[in-house]
Amino acid sequence: MGGGQVIMDLKQDGAKVSGPMTVSGPTSSEPTNFQGRVSGNSIVLEAAHGSGTLTVKGDEMTGMVYGIMPATVSLKRQR
């Protein structure tokens, strides 16, 4: 359907995470600020107009993010 680069800048404070997500490419978006919670190897995200669940494995996160359209995301930590 579409694609693009997803950039998330999540900050963690205990079990809480927060930060913006931006999508660039053919389906670009303005930054969306997410808040969420870490539970085990999962992160559950919420925003005013979106949500998502990501699974963390090492330096990678994969899962679904829902907004205007659902998107499968695969993220890799940048150091």
Number of C-alpha atoms within 10 A of each C-alpha: 4 8 14 14 15 15 15 19 14 16 12 13 10 8 11 16 18 19 16 16 16 16 17 14 11 10 11 14 13 10 14 17 19 22 20 20 18 19 11 9 11 16 22 18 22 18 16 10 11 16 17 20 20 21 18 17 11 9 10 13 18 17 16 15 19 16 14 8 7 12 15 12 17 14 16 14 11 7 4
